[in-house]
Amino acid sequence: MNLSKLTPAEGSVKNAKKRLGRGQGSGKGGTSTKGHKGAQSRSGYSAKRGFEGGQMPLQRRIPKFGFKNINRVEYRGINLDVIQTLIDNDSKVNTIDLDFLISKGLANKKDKIKVLGRGELKSKVDIKVHAFSSAAKTAIEAKGGSALALDNEQ
């Protein structure tokens, strides 16, 4: 028998949760370890998000700036090189419109689409989308294609 290896019998020692407010004799009575007075000692207390103990909170110390334009129109940009890739992959393509772009997974039904001028167009193609950059429009028309802008009502 080694005294350094003695342990209490299985189940004889409980790691019980401390029971608060059960009389002074327990050592956790009276204020139930919450101290005296103040919001944190009262029932139902929970600190508001961002509360810094009465100090001016960060979201009120820092100034507001900028604005959100409610009339902004967000376009999904598709470049000429992407259109050329579509034409290379499917040689029968001579018209590109919203339905075609949606079927290829390049746009969603509610997107407004704008053709942008990155890349080079090598073939004649007719494109019907919501908007065109000036560089894209010139490049399309230089190859003999047409760039038709749709009404932006959708």
CNS distance restraints for C-alpha pairs under 8 A (distance, minus, plus):
assign (resid   2 and name CA) (resid   6 and name CA) 7.07 0.50 0.50
assign (resid   8 and name CA) (resid  12 and name CA) 6.62 0.50 0.50
assign (resid   8 and name CA) (resid  13 and name CA) 7.04 0.50 0.50
assign (resid   9 and name CA) (resid  13 and name CA) 7.76 0.50 0.50
assign (resid  19 and name CA) (resid  28 and name CA) 7.21 0.50 0.50
assign (resid  20 and name CA) (resid  28 and name CA) 5.21 0.50 0.50
assign (resid  20 and name CA) (resid  29 and name CA) 6.10 0.50 0.50
assign (resid  20 and name CA) (resid  32 and name CA) 5.10 0.50 0.50
assign (resid  20 and name CA) (resid  33 and name CA) 7.51 0.50 0.50
assign (resid  21 and name CA) (resid  28 and name CA) 5.88 0.50 0.50
assign (resid  21 and name CA) (resid  29 and name CA) 4.11 0.50 0.50
assign (resid  21 and name CA) (resid  30 and name CA) 6.03 0.50 0.50
assign (resid  21 and name CA) (resid  31 and name CA) 7.07 0.50 0.50
assign (resid  21 and name CA) (resid  32 and name CA) 4.93 0.50 0.50
assign (resid  22 and name CA) (resid  26 and name CA) 6.52 0.50 0.50
assign (resid  22 and name CA) (resid  28 and name CA) 6.95 0.50 0.50
assign (resid  22 and name CA) (resid  29 and name CA) 5.33 0.50 0.50
assign (resid  23 and name CA) (resid  27 and name CA) 7.56 0.50 0.50
assign (resid  23 and name CA) (resid  28 and name CA) 7.12 0.50 0.50
assign (resid  23 and name CA) (resid  29 and name CA) 4.45 0.50 0.50
assign (resid  23 and name CA) (resid  30 and name CA) 6.72 0.50 0.50
assign (resid  24 and name CA) (resid  28 and name CA) 6.58 0.50 0.50
assign (resid  24 and name CA) (resid  29 and name CA) 4.56 0.50 0.50
assign (resid  24 and name CA) (resid  30 and name CA) 6.34 0.50 0.50
assign (resid  25 and name CA) (resid  29 and name CA) 7.31 0.50 0.50
assign (resid  28 and name CA) (resid  32 and name CA) 5.18 0.50 0.50
assign (resid  28 and name CA) (resid  33 and name CA) 6.19 0.50 0.50
assign (resid  29 and name CA) (resid  33 and name CA) 7.70 0.50 0.50
assign (resid  31 and name CA) (resid  35 and name CA) 5.88 0.50 0.50
assign (resid  31 and name CA) (resid  36 and name CA) 6.70 0.50 0.50
assign (resid  31 and name CA) (resid  41 and name CA) 7.85 0.50 0.50
assign (resid  34 and name CA) (resid  40 and name CA) 7.17 0.50 0.50
assign (resid  34 and name CA) (resid  41 and name CA) 5.18 0.50 0.50
assign (resid  35 and name CA) (resid  41 and name CA) 6.58 0.50 0.50
assign (resid  36 and name CA) (resid  41 and name CA) 6.80 0.50 0.50
assign (resid  37 and name CA) (resid  41 and name CA) 5.78 0.50 0.50
assign (resid  37 and name CA) (resid  42 and name CA) 7.51 0.50 0.50
assign (resid  38 and name CA) (resid  42 and name CA) 6.99 0.50 0.50
assign (resid  39 and name CA) (resid  45 and name CA) 6.25 0.50 0.50
assign (resid  40 and name CA) (resid  45 and name CA) 5.95 0.50 0.50
assign (resid  40 and name CA) (resid  46 and name CA) 7.76 0.50 0.50
assign (resid  41 and name CA) (resid  45 and name CA) 7.78 0.50 0.50
assign (resid  47 and name CA) (resid  51 and name CA) 6.34 0.50 0.50
assign (resid  50 and name CA) (resid  57 and name CA) 6.30 0.50 0.50
assign (resid  50 and name CA) (resid  58 and name CA) 7.44 0.50 0.50
assign (resid  50 and name CA) (resid  59 and name CA) 7.79 0.50 0.50
assign (resid  51 and name CA) (resid  55 and name CA) 7.98 0.50 0.50
assign (resid  51 and name CA) (resid  57 and name CA) 6.27 0.50 0.50
assign (resid  52 and name CA) (resid  56 and name CA) 7.11 0.50 0.50
assign (resid  52 and name CA) (resid  57 and name CA) 5.88 0.50 0.50
assign (resid  56 and name CA) (resid  60 and name CA) 6.59 0.50 0.50
assign (resid  56 and name CA) (resid  61 and name CA) 6.40 0.50 0.50
assign (resid  57 and name CA) (resid  61 and name CA) 6.24 0.50 0.50
assign (resid  58 and name CA) (resid  62 and name CA) 6.30 0.50 0.50
assign (resid  74 and name CA) (resid 112 and name CA) 6.97 0.50 0.50
assign (resid  75 and name CA) (resid 111 and name CA) 6.82 0.50 0.50
assign (resid  75 and name CA) (resid 112 and name CA) 4.94 0.50 0.50
assign (resid  75 and name CA) (resid 113 and name CA) 5.22 0.50 0.50
assign (resid  75 and name CA) (resid 114 and name CA) 5.85 0.50 0.50
assign (resid  76 and name CA) (resid 107 and name CA) 7.27 0.50 0.50
assign (resid  76 and name CA) (resid 111 and name CA) 6.33 0.50 0.50
assign (resid  76 and name CA) (resid 112 and name CA) 5.96 0.50 0.50
assign (resid  76 and name CA) (resid 113 and name CA) 4.77 0.50 0.50
assign (resid  76 and name CA) (resid 114 and name CA) 6.06 0.50 0.50
assign (resid  77 and name CA) (resid 113 and name CA) 5.99 0.50 0.50
assign (resid  77 and name CA) (resid 114 and name CA) 4.97 0.50 0.50
assign (resid  77 and name CA) (resid 115 and name CA) 5.86 0.50 0.50
assign (resid  77 and name CA) (resid 116 and name CA) 6.26 0.50 0.50
assign (resid  78 and name CA) (resid  82 and name CA) 6.68 0.50 0.50
assign (resid  78 and name CA) (resid  83 and name CA) 7.52 0.50 0.50
assign (resid  78 and name CA) (resid 113 and name CA) 7.15 0.50 0.50
assign (resid  78 and name CA) (resid 114 and name CA) 6.23 0.50 0.50
assign (resid  78 and name CA) (resid 115 and name CA) 4.94 0.50 0.50
assign (resid  78 and name CA) (resid 116 and name CA) 5.84 0.50 0.50
assign (resid  79 and name CA) (resid  83 and name CA) 6.63 0.50 0.50
assign (resid  79 and name CA) (resid 115 and name CA) 5.61 0.50 0.50
assign (resid  79 and name CA) (resid 116 and name CA) 4.55 0.50 0.50
assign (resid  79 and name CA) (resid 117 and name CA) 5.75 0.50 0.50
assign (resid  79 and name CA) (resid 118 and name CA) 5.35 0.50 0.50
assign (resid  79 and name CA) (resid 119 and name CA) 6.86 0.50 0.50
assign (resid  80 and name CA) (resid  84 and name CA) 6.12 0.50 0.50
assign (resid  80 and name CA) (resid 115 and name CA) 6.95 0.50 0.50
assign (resid  80 and name CA) (resid 116 and name CA) 6.37 0.50 0.50
assign (resid  80 and name CA) (resid 117 and name CA) 5.70 0.50 0.50
assign (resid  80 and name CA) (resid 118 and name CA) 5.73 0.50 0.50
assign (resid  80 and name CA) (resid 119 and name CA) 5.31 0.50 0.50
assign (resid  80 and name CA) (resid 120 and name CA) 6.05 0.50 0.50
assign (resid  80 and name CA) (resid 121 and name CA) 6.02 0.50 0.50
assign (resid  80 and name CA) (resid 136 and name CA) 6.93 0.50 0.50
assign (resid  81 and name CA) (resid  85 and name CA) 6.22 0.50 0.50
assign (resid  81 and name CA) (resid 118 and name CA) 6.43 0.50 0.50
assign (resid  81 and name CA) (resid 119 and name CA) 4.43 0.50 0.50
assign (resid  81 and name CA) (resid 120 and name CA) 5.76 0.50 0.50
assign (resid  81 and name CA) (resid 121 and name CA) 6.70 0.50 0.50
assign (resid  82 and name CA) (resid  86 and name CA) 6.37 0.50 0.50
assign (resid  83 and name CA) (resid  87 and name CA) 6.35 0.50 0.50
assign (resid  83 and name CA) (resid 121 and name CA) 7.74 0.50 0.50
assign (resid  84 and name CA) (resid  88 and name CA) 6.12 0.50 0.50
assign (resid  84 and name CA) (resid 120 and name CA) 7.46 0.50 0.50
assign (resid  84 and name CA) (resid 121 and name CA) 5.77 0.50 0.50
assign (resid  84 and name CA) (resid 122 and name CA) 6.99 0.50 0.50
assign (resid  84 and name CA) (resid 123 and name CA) 7.63 0.50 0.50
assign (resid  85 and name CA) (resid  89 and name CA) 6.14 0.50 0.50
assign (resid  86 and name CA) (resid  90 and name CA) 6.20 0.50 0.50
assign (resid  86 and name CA) (resid  93 and name CA) 7.94 0.50 0.50
assign (resid  87 and name CA) (resid  91 and name CA) 5.57 0.50 0.50
assign (resid  87 and name CA) (resid  92 and name CA) 7.63 0.50 0.50
assign (resid  87 and name CA) (resid  93 and name CA) 5.80 0.50 0.50
assign (resid  87 and name CA) (resid  94 and name CA) 7.84 0.50 0.50
assign (resid  87 and name CA) (resid 123 and name CA) 7.98 0.50 0.50
assign (resid  93 and name CA) (resid 125 and name CA) 7.72 0.50 0.50
assign (resid  94 and name CA) (resid 124 and name CA) 7.16 0.50 0.50
assign (resid  94 and name CA) (resid 125 and name CA) 4.89 0.50 0.50
assign (resid  94 and name CA) (resid 126 and name CA) 6.17 0.50 0.50
assign (resid  95 and name CA) (resid 125 and name CA) 5.76 0.50 0.50
assign (resid  95 and name CA) (resid 126 and name CA) 4.66 0.50 0.50
assign (resid  95 and name CA) (resid 127 and name CA) 5.81 0.50 0.50
assign (resid  95 and name CA) (resid 128 and name CA) 7.77 0.50 0.50
assign (resid  96 and name CA) (resid 100 and name CA) 6.01 0.50 0.50
assign (resid  96 and name CA) (resid 101 and name CA) 7.14 0.50 0.50
assign (resid  96 and name CA) (resid 125 and name CA) 7.31 0.50 0.50
assign (resid  96 and name CA) (resid 126 and name CA) 6.18 0.50 0.50
assign (resid  96 and name CA) (resid 127 and name CA) 4.75 0.50 0.50
assign (resid  96 and name CA) (resid 128 and name CA) 6.27 0.50 0.50
assign (resid  97 and name CA) (resid 101 and name CA) 6.40 0.50 0.50
assign (resid  97 and name CA) (resid 127 and name CA) 5.91 0.50 0.50
assign (resid  97 and name CA) (resid 128 and name CA) 4.79 0.50 0.50
assign (resid  97 and name CA) (resid 129 and name CA) 5.98 0.50 0.50
assign (resid  98 and name CA) (resid 102 and name CA) 6.11 0.50 0.50
assign (resid  98 and name CA) (resid 107 and name CA) 7.89 0.50 0.50
assign (resid  98 and name CA) (resid 113 and name CA) 7.98 0.50 0.50
assign (resid  98 and name CA) (resid 128 and name CA) 7.18 0.50 0.50
assign (resid  98 and name CA) (resid 129 and name CA) 6.31 0.50 0.50
assign (resid  99 and name CA) (resid 103 and name CA) 6.10 0.50 0.50
assign (resid 100 and name CA) (resid 104 and name CA) 6.32 0.50 0.50
assign (resid 101 and name CA) (resid 105 and name CA) 6.32 0.50 0.50
assign (resid 101 and name CA) (resid 106 and name CA) 5.34 0.50 0.50
assign (resid 101 and name CA) (resid 107 and name CA) 5.86 0.50 0.50
assign (resid 102 and name CA) (resid 106 and name CA) 5.83 0.50 0.50
assign (resid 102 and name CA) (resid 107 and name CA) 4.90 0.50 0.50
assign (resid 102 and name CA) (resid 108 and name CA) 5.73 0.50 0.50
assign (resid 102 and name CA) (resid 109 and name CA) 6.70 0.50 0.50
assign (resid 107 and name CA) (resid 111 and name CA) 6.28 0.50 0.50
assign (resid 107 and name CA) (resid 113 and name CA) 7.72 0.50 0.50
assign (resid 110 and name CA) (resid 154 and name CA) 7.94 0.50 0.50
assign (resid 112 and name CA) (resid 129 and name CA) 7.76 0.50 0.50
assign (resid 112 and name CA) (resid 130 and name CA) 6.00 0.50 0.50
assign (resid 113 and name CA) (resid 129 and name CA) 5.85 0.50 0.50
assign (resid 113 and name CA) (resid 130 and name CA) 5.40 0.50 0.50
assign (resid 113 and name CA) (resid 131 and name CA) 6.46 0.50 0.50
assign (resid 114 and name CA) (resid 129 and name CA) 6.64 0.50 0.50
assign (resid 114 and name CA) (resid 130 and name CA) 5.97 0.50 0.50
assign (resid 114 and name CA) (resid 131 and name CA) 4.50 0.50 0.50
assign (resid 114 and name CA) (resid 132 and name CA) 5.22 0.50 0.50
assign (resid 114 and name CA) (resid 133 and name CA) 7.25 0.50 0.50
assign (resid 115 and name CA) (resid 129 and name CA) 7.62 0.50 0.50
assign (resid 115 and name CA) (resid 131 and name CA) 6.46 0.50 0.50
assign (resid 115 and name CA) (resid 132 and name CA) 4.78 0.50 0.50
assign (resid 115 and name CA) (resid 133 and name CA) 6.28 0.50 0.50
assign (resid 115 and name CA) (resid 136 and name CA) 6.38 0.50 0.50
assign (resid 116 and name CA) (resid 132 and name CA) 6.33 0.50 0.50
assign (resid 116 and name CA) (resid 133 and name CA) 5.31 0.50 0.50
assign (resid 116 and name CA) (resid 135 and name CA) 7.28 0.50 0.50
assign (resid 116 and name CA) (resid 136 and name CA) 5.41 0.50 0.50
assign (resid 117 and name CA) (resid 133 and name CA) 6.52 0.50 0.50
assign (resid 117 and name CA) (resid 134 and name CA) 7.75 0.50 0.50
assign (resid 117 and name CA) (resid 135 and name CA) 5.10 0.50 0.50
assign (resid 117 and name CA) (resid 136 and name CA) 4.15 0.50 0.50
assign (resid 117 and name CA) (resid 137 and name CA) 7.93 0.50 0.50
assign (resid 117 and name CA) (resid 139 and name CA) 7.63 0.50 0.50
assign (resid 118 and name CA) (resid 136 and name CA) 7.78 0.50 0.50
assign (resid 120 and name CA) (resid 139 and name CA) 7.76 0.50 0.50
assign (resid 121 and name CA) (resid 139 and name CA) 6.84 0.50 0.50
assign (resid 121 and name CA) (resid 140 and name CA) 7.03 0.50 0.50
assign (resid 121 and name CA) (resid 143 and name CA) 7.59 0.50 0.50
assign (resid 122 and name CA) (resid 143 and name CA) 7.26 0.50 0.50
assign (resid 123 and name CA) (resid 143 and name CA) 6.34 0.50 0.50
assign (resid 124 and name CA) (resid 140 and name CA) 7.22 0.50 0.50
assign (resid 124 and name CA) (resid 143 and name CA) 5.20 0.50 0.50
assign (resid 124 and name CA) (resid 144 and name CA) 5.51 0.50 0.50
assign (resid 124 and name CA) (resid 145 and name CA) 4.81 0.50 0.50
assign (resid 125 and name CA) (resid 140 and name CA) 7.16 0.50 0.50
assign (resid 125 and name CA) (resid 143 and name CA) 7.92 0.50 0.50
assign (resid 125 and name CA) (resid 144 and name CA) 7.59 0.50 0.50
assign (resid 125 and name CA) (resid 145 and name CA) 4.72 0.50 0.50
assign (resid 125 and name CA) (resid 146 and name CA) 6.82 0.50 0.50
assign (resid 126 and name CA) (resid 140 and name CA) 7.99 0.50 0.50
assign (resid 126 and name CA) (resid 145 and name CA) 5.02 0.50 0.50
assign (resid 126 and name CA) (resid 146 and name CA) 4.66 0.50 0.50
assign (resid 126 and name CA) (resid 147 and name CA) 6.17 0.50 0.50
assign (resid 126 and name CA) (resid 148 and name CA) 7.76 0.50 0.50
assign (resid 127 and name CA) (resid 145 and name CA) 7.73 0.50 0.50
assign (resid 127 and name CA) (resid 146 and name CA) 6.21 0.50 0.50
assign (resid 127 and name CA) (resid 147 and name CA) 5.11 0.50 0.50
assign (resid 127 and name CA) (resid 148 and name CA) 6.16 0.50 0.50
assign (resid 128 and name CA) (resid 147 and name CA) 6.26 0.50 0.50
assign (resid 128 and name CA) (resid 148 and name CA) 4.81 0.50 0.50
assign (resid 128 and name CA) (resid 149 and name CA) 5.92 0.50 0.50
assign (resid 128 and name CA) (resid 150 and name CA) 6.52 0.50 0.50
assign (resid 129 and name CA) (resid 148 and name CA) 6.66 0.50 0.50
assign (resid 129 and name CA) (resid 149 and name CA) 5.41 0.50 0.50
assign (resid 129 and name CA) (resid 150 and name CA) 5.61 0.50 0.50
assign (resid 130 and name CA) (resid 149 and name CA) 4.93 0.50 0.50
assign (resid 130 and name CA) (resid 150 and name CA) 4.70 0.50 0.50
assign (resid 130 and name CA) (resid 151 and name CA) 6.74 0.50 0.50
assign (resid 130 and name CA) (resid 152 and name CA) 6.33 0.50 0.50
assign (resid 131 and name CA) (resid 149 and name CA) 5.37 0.50 0.50
assign (resid 131 and name CA) (resid 150 and name CA) 7.35 0.50 0.50
assign (resid 132 and name CA) (resid 136 and name CA) 6.21 0.50 0.50
assign (resid 132 and name CA) (resid 137 and name CA) 5.95 0.50 0.50
assign (resid 132 and name CA) (resid 147 and name CA) 7.55 0.50 0.50
assign (resid 132 and name CA) (resid 149 and name CA) 7.24 0.50 0.50
assign (resid 133 and name CA) (resid 137 and name CA) 6.22 0.50 0.50
assign (resid 134 and name CA) (resid 138 and name CA) 6.23 0.50 0.50
assign (resid 135 and name CA) (resid 139 and name CA) 6.20 0.50 0.50
assign (resid 136 and name CA) (resid 140 and name CA) 6.15 0.50 0.50
assign (resid 137 and name CA) (resid 141 and name CA) 6.17 0.50 0.50
assign (resid 137 and name CA) (resid 147 and name CA) 6.07 0.50 0.50
assign (resid 138 and name CA) (resid 142 and name CA) 5.91 0.50 0.50
assign (resid 139 and name CA) (resid 143 and name CA) 6.62 0.50 0.50
assign (resid 140 and name CA) (resid 144 and name CA) 6.76 0.50 0.50
assign (resid 140 and name CA) (resid 145 and name CA) 5.34 0.50 0.50
assign (resid 140 and name CA) (resid 146 and name CA) 6.42 0.50 0.50
assign (resid 140 and name CA) (resid 147 and name CA) 6.69 0.50 0.50
assign (resid 141 and name CA) (resid 145 and name CA) 4.99 0.50 0.50
assign (resid 141 and name CA) (resid 146 and name CA) 5.70 0.50 0.50
assign (resid 141 and name CA) (resid 147 and name CA) 7.08 0.50 0.50
